[in-house]
Amino acid sequence: MLNRRHLRIKILQILYAFGQSSGQTLANAEKELMHNIRKMYEMYIYLMLIMTEIREVAERKIEDNKKKRLPTEEDLNPNMRFAENKLIAQLAENKALAALSEKHKVSWMGKGELLRGFFKKLTETEEYRAYMSADENNYEADKEVVVRLFKRHLINFPDLHEFFEEGSIYWTDDLDLVASMTLKTLKSFTENSDEHHELLPLWKDPEDEMPFVKSLFRKTITYGEEHEALIKKHAENWELDRIAVMDVILMKMALTEAREFPQIPVKVTLNEYIEIAKYYSTPKSSNFINGVLDKVFAEMQETGTIKKLGRGLIS
């Protein structure tokens, strides 16, 4: 689920928090980092479950309408298209999703009012109304409406954002990424998908990614003063305390990655941190970081601090 860029961003967030805190140990900060990554996966489970929960709201509403004292013809013979949506039925029957929900203790239980609000808002959308009134009734139509409602409306509801903001201080930053992973999973279902259809794992390759996370985090702190001196040396006309804190952390991470991971090309490292800077630092940060790192990398290569394995890994 998480690629290297996502992991770098997680490390950046915790390094920033670590630098702003007083008295926090390295071990505790590392625990917080791994907890933060696990919490991100919990958000994925919440989003994978949400359509099945909203469908239950729809089903209860249908039953309640039938029990009215003076039910209408529509109450007695309701439109069941959404309640019988085939993709949502697959999600409800998916064993992997049920197992993950239980393992991570993720549930929408007790959030009935919130879910009823989501359902009401979805029923007011053009996509929902067109779906409910359409003559076409097949799996692809069912799948398309779920994807559209999720992508265009549900993920943008302020109440959903508020729910996640209250759940974790990092979830607001994670929402776009996790929503894209949820959409990828929804789109992976087909009419023939059974109850064993696979979901995305937390780690693409745990044996590779977990050591990467822990090593980059710890070594960035270990080399902190050494790398600060290099940054200061090559940041012409800039005192270190005048450089944005996020820029300094990003450059420290880049320098650490370049020297600690011989299989990652220097150019890849440089491009990754420039891209992250565009979203997590100042408008001018990417050009500034590019200029400083170019010079520091050149010095580290000359001194042999950076050693790459294989052809094409230096440039």
N, C-alpha and C positions, 0 to 999 in steps of 0.2 A: 504493500500500500504506500509506504513512505519511500520516496526516492532520496538520493543524496542531497538535493537542494532542500527538501523539506527538513531533513535531519540537521543540516547546517543552520537553518532558521531556528529550529528548536534549541540548538546549542547557543546561538546568538542571544535568544531571549533569556536563557538562564544565566549566561555570562553577564549580561547587563544587570539582571537582578542581583547576582552575586556581588558585582562591583558596587552596587548601591546599598547593599546591606552591611551591617557591622556585626562581627562576631559569628557569622555563619561559617561552618567548616566546609572544607572541600568535599568531604564524604556526604554531608547533608545536601549540599548543592547538587551533587551527582544523583542522589536519590530523588531530588525534586525534578531533575531532568528526565529521568526514566519514568517517573510518575506522570509528568507532563505528556510524554509520548503515549503512555497507556490511556490517559484521559482523552487524548485525541481519538483513539480507537473507540472509546465509549461513545463519543459524539457520532461516529460512523454507525454504530449499532442503533443509537436513538433514531437517526435519520432513516435507516433501513426498516425500522419498526413503524414509523409514523403513519404510513399509508394504511397499514392493517388496523391501526388504532382508530384512524378516521373512518374507515369502513365500518367498524363496530358502532361508532356514533351514528352513522347512517342507518344501520340495521335497527338500532334501538329506537330511532326516530320513526322508522316505518312501523314498528310494532306498537309504539305509543299512539300513533295516529289511528291505527286500527281499533284501539280501545276507547276512542273518543265517544262521548255520549251520542253525538250525532255525526258520525263519520261521513265524509263525502265519498263520491265514487272513486276519486283519486286516492283517498285514504285507504279504501278497501282493495283497490287494484293499483298499487303503486308501481312506478317505474323502477325496476330492479337492476338497471344496467350497472350503476356504480357499485351497488352491494354485491353484484355477481361478477365484478371485474376479474378477468382471468389472471392477469399479472398479480394483482393483490392477493388473489387466492393462492398463487404459487408462493408468495412471500409468507403468507400465514402458515403454509405447510412446510416451509423450508426448515430442515433439521439443523443445519449449520447456524442459522439465525437464532433458532430457539436455544441451541446450546450456548452460543455466545452471550445471549441475553441473560441466561442463568449464571454462566461463569463470571461475567462482569457485573452482575446484579444491576442490569440496565432495564428499566421498565417505565412506562408512562402511567403506571398505576397512581391514582390520586390526582391526576391532571385532567380530569373529565371536563372541567369548565374551559380549560385551555384548548383541548381537542375539539370541543363543541364550537368554540370560536373559529378554529381553523376550518372546520367543515362548513360553517355558515359562510365564511369568506370565499371558500372555493366554489360553493354553489352559486355565488353571485358573479362568477367569471364567465366570459364568453366561451372559453374552452369547455367548461363543464356543461353549460347550457346546450352548446352545439352537440356535444357528445351524447347527452341524454335524449336529444330529439332526433338524432341521425338515424337513417334507415340502416346504414351499415352496422353490422354487429359481428365482429370477429376479433381474433386475438390481437392482431396488429393495431386495430382501433383502440382496444383496451390498453395496450402497452403505450401507445402514443399519447393518450390523454393523461396517463399517470406521469410520464416523463415531462409533458408540457406543464401540467399543474405544479409539479415539484419545482421545475426549473424557473418558470415564469412568475409564480405566485408564492407558493408555500415558503420557499427559502428566503423570500424577501419580507415576510410578515414581521413587523416590529415585535410582536409578542413572542415569536420564536427566538429572535435575537435576544430579547430580554431573558428568556428562559436559559439560554446558554451563557449569557453574561453572569447570571447568578450561580451557574454551576461551576465555572472555572474562570480565573482571571485571564487565561490564555485562549479560551475557546472563541472569543471574538475574532482573533487573528486566524484561527484555524478554520472558520466556517466555510470560506470559499473553497479551500482545498478539499475539505471533507465532503462538501456538497458535490464537487466534481467527481470524487471517488464513488459517491453514492449513485450518481447518474451513470457512471461507467458500469456499475454493477447492475442497475436496473436494465440498461440497454443490452447487457450480456444474456438476459433471459430470452428464451425462445418458446414457441408453443409446445415444444417437446421437452422442455426442462422439467425434471422431476424434483422430488423432495430433497435430493442430494446435490442439487446445483450448488457449486462452490461460490463462496463470497471471497472478498479480498482479505488476505492475511495482514496482520499488523506490519510485519517485516517482509521485504522481498526475499532477503536471505539473512536470517538471524546470525549465522556464523560469520558473516562478513560485515553486516551493518552495525551490530551491537558493539563489536570492538572498535569500529570506526568512530562511533559516537563517543564512547568512553575515552578513547585515546585522544581524539581531537579536543574534547572538553578539558581533560586534565592537563595535557601538554600545552594548551594555550595559556593556562594559568601558570604552569611551571616556567615557560619561556617568557613570561610577561615582561619582566624588566629588561631582559636582553633585547626583545623585539621592540620595546618602547624606545630604546636607545637608537636602534636602526631606523625606526620611523622618524624620530626627531632629527637624525642626521640628514635624511634625504627629503624631509618636508621643508623645502627652502622658505625662509622668511616666516616660518610658522612655529610658534611655541607649542609644545604638546598640549598645554592646558587650554589653548585656543582652538584646538581641533575638536570637532564634534565627538562626543563619547562613543557613539555608535560607529563612527568611522574608525576610531582607534581599535575597537573590538574586532571589527570586520578585517582590518589589516593584520591584526595579531593572529586571527584565525587563519587567514590566507598564508601567512608566513609559516605558521605551525604545520598546516596541511602540506605545504610545498616541501618541507624538510622531513616530515614524518611518514609520508605515504609515497614511496618511490614509484608506485605503479600508476599514480595520477599525474598526467602531463601538467606542467606549469601553466600552459595556456588555458587548460580547462579550469584549473584553480582560479586563475586571474579572472576569467570570464564569469565564473560562478559568483564571486564576491562583488563584482561590478554590478551584476544583475540584481543581487540581493540588496545592494546599496540603493538602487533606484526606488525600492519600495519601503525600506526601513531607515533611511537617513535623509539628508537634505537634498534639494534638487541638484546641487553642484557636486555632491559627494562622489558620484561614480567617476567623473573625470579626475577629481583630486586623488582618489584611491588608485585609479589606473596609473597616474603619473608617478606616485610615490612607490607603489609596488614594483613597477617596471625597474626602477633604480635599485631597490632593495634586492629584488630577485637577481639582478645582474651581479651585485656584489656577493650574494650568497653562493652563486654558481662559481664565481671566480675563487672564492675561499674554500670551496668544496663542502659548504654547509648543506647545499642541496645536491643530492645524488639520486639520479633517476635510473631506473632499470629498463633497458630496451631502447630500440631506435624510436626517434620521434617524440620522446617524452619531455625533452627540455624545452623546445619551442612550441 
